[in-house]
Amino acid sequence: MIEESAVKNLAGRYFLREVKPLSLKEFSELYLDKKIEDMGIWRGEVERIFNQYIKKPFPEIVKWTDEGRIREYIREMVIEKVGEPPTHK
């Protein structure tokens, strides 16, 4: 596995990469493929996609449609990572 190899090669170093959820505006722009200058103009569209934003707030999953895949990503990449201390070998 690449991750295990990388960890071994880093000789005890640990790098934290923080990926914050998208803002509603950022999500809307990615989801709608439009540059949004004024959220008020797009209010109806934004309200329509709000539930999608709640389910998929990360850039890499904005366009995903498979609910199982989305849940798996959130579980593996977010929920299971919360509170995990770095491993030192």
Secondary structure, DSSP 8 states (H G I E B T S, - for coil): -HHHHHHHHTTT-----------HHHHHHHHHTS--S-TTTTHHHHHHHHHHHHH--SGGGTT---HHHHHHHHIIIIITTTT------
